[in-house]
Amino acid sequence: MATFLVALGAVTLISTAYGIGPCVEELADISVFPGESLYDNSTVVNNPAFADVLPAFVALPTTVEDVQRCLACAYQKSVPFTVKGGGHSAIGMSTIEGRENGAFVIYLSQMKSVEIANKFLVKVQAGARWEDVYDIVRETDYLVVGGICPSVGVAGYTLGGGFSFISRKYGLAIDTVHSMTMITVDGSQVVSVTKTTNADLFWALRGGGGGNFGVVVDFTFKLEPSFPSYEYGDMIIKDDNVEKALSAIGSMDLDQEVYLDFSIAPGNELHLAYVNLGHISRATGLKISILKELAWKHNDRKFNTYWELWKHHTTNVEYSRVENIPITVRATFLKTISPSMARILVELSVPANCFHSFIHLGGTIADYEHKYTAFFHRTANFEIYSTCSYSNDSERQESERYLLDIYSIMERSGETGGNYVNDPFLDLKNWQTMYYGYNYDRLLEIQKKWNPLDKGTYHYPLSIGSDYKPPMRRKHEHSEL
């Protein structure tokens, strides 16, 4: 391999025929470089808005020792890096620009084994996606609390909390974590993380977000009982009935076996699906009937297994964003959907390129105290997640203005309640409290112990402990409905 040196400030970069960076030669045996097809495949991220953010190279570790080598080199030579699992970060945190400074991506895609550890546990490497996990768990009589979208990475999803169809019954993904294995940021230690071993990390990694403490290389999840049968219904609600339906949803105290999946689509149509994990009370059945009566059309189906239901949903339900088109996003937790919030949502006049999707929370999630895990927002009843696609800068700017307007209006209503660390954005005021509530101070102490900001390079603007201050929000003409 041809090698020469390039002076860049106080750092000497090694440039090879493959790429540039202080860690190029040391990690070349497990890496792919610009010009290679596997590099192109490895730098694909879910949001094409960040397709031009390219690392100097991509390391593809296959063992824990490989990951240690990556971390040790980055730490010792002060090379920025990021870790990629499924690549679903909507603001590009699963990629990094490295064409001038040698920054690289550690892509865990080769470490994706899934093993049923015993009747009640499944061990999953951090490079797996949920579709990999489901392929194994579906052969058992049990369920695992995992992502609705099959291509979401297990690691990032879990470290932030993890919402699922079955979370109202079984809690968040972090509530089912039995143990983890983490490599420290300098690559020197491989630590076991359980309720009794490194208990501070066990608490922090369950909701403290990826990129704050170290690199988790595997998770062991508790498996949950399945049900004899499952019911799935979908409906479309239009016109004046949309506001009625949203108000009804906000007032419904449903059995924890029922999950609602809904979105407000262009034309102010409400697309709603419900999942019933088995027997529900008569009261909940009547509430679902109220929504059906408001529907323009609805369909109901029964499935023998959860996996048949999940496959039906992911195959047939239109998701709230278009694949392979750049998107801009915003999200926030909602305390509820009151009649006044329903009115706000209906009057949003959703553009043709936007969707507002809702995650149904509550149930068992709220049975835990705020301080039980690093995930703080236990009492939120919904998360609203909004996406707008665009094809040029003008459309992007208009989409950003639109989302900023409507989220400002919702914020002023007093019915929003914090933000999900897995759905971040860079102009959030008081982001420490908005993501972590009063758990932030404890997280800060744990971060200082395991990944202090004055050491290493495993940090980003919204890292715990960062003094990052968001840019001022721009005022513009679209400020009222």
Secondary structure by P-SEA (a helix, b strand, c coil): cbbbbbbcccbbbbbcccccccccccccccccccccaaaaaaaccccccccccccccccccccaaaaaaaaaaaaaaccccccccccccccccccccccccbbbbbcccccbbbbcccccbbbbcccccaaaaaaacccccccccccccccccaaaaaaacccccccccccccccccccccccccccccccccccccaaaaaaaaccccccccccccbbbbbbbbbccbbbbbbbcccccaaaaaaaaaaaccccccbbbbbbbcccbbbbbbbbbcccccaaaaaaaaaaaaacccbbbbbbccaaaaaaaaaccccccccccccccbbbbbbccccaaaaaaaaaccccccbbbbbbbbccccccccccccccccccccbbbbbbbbbccaaaaaaaaaaaaaaaaaaaaacccccccccccccccccccccccccaaaaaaaaaaacccccccccccccccccccccccccccccccc
